[in-house]
Amino acid sequence: MKLDGRRESFHWLLLAAMFGAAVASWNAVPDRLPVHWSLSGAPDRWGGRFEGLLLLPIVALAIYLLLLVLPRIDPLRANYEAFAGAWGRIRLAVLATLAAFDGMIQLMIRGRHVTPMVMVPLVLGLFLIAVGSAIGDLRPNWFFGIRTPWTLSSRRSWDASHRFGRRAFVAAGVGLLAAGLAGRMWAFVAALAFLALAVGATVVISYRAWRDDPDRVPAAGARRA
């Protein structure tokens, strides 16, 4: 799958912004920084500048490079051309989510008031909506998508699971957005419970579609009747 320089430029800008913010903050913050916060926004763990400023940008860069490499070693790599647009949106959603969390960390390190109970569900909700809207276009591959034993051995199961997953994950994302706007723990827990139910329902659908597929692939070593 060939890279589109114009599309990749959005990824590069996000990475540059993360590393640029770390460099700009390096001499403006103390040696000991908060590196973890409770949902109320109070710091509950401290670390050095590297962990507080550079660790997340480095993780984001590593994930970006990994997502470039994996399609090239996938035995089903020929399928990626069929969902290149969806795959690009998912990759960008992953990087944008990491950049959003990095921005939150930068603000909190500098003493700005950020309410994680509001911001975390909002960011995660947008991520699920972005991924959910693209996941229905994925084609069978070894690394990405809804991966159960049944989606990996039945095209019918793969298609049914991803069609349902598109709606389920977008709905869960909307629920998280509502939880973020409410800013209440009970709303966040309820949204996470709905997400867990959506994932469970997707697994059930993947099995039922596989069970009814006459063209499903038997498990390795299975004995045919």
ABEGO torsion letter per residue (X at the ends): XBBBAAAAAAAAAAAAAAAAAAAAAAAABBABBBABBBAAGBBABBBBAAAAAAAAAAAAAAAAAAAAAAAAABAAAAAAAAAAAAAAAAAAAAAAAAAAAAAAAAAAAAGBBBBAAAAAAAAAAAAAAAAAAAAAABBBBAABEBBBAAAAABAAAAAAAAAAAAAAAAAAAAAAAAAAAAGBAAAAAAAAAAAAAAAAAAAAAAAAAAAABAABBBBBGBBBX
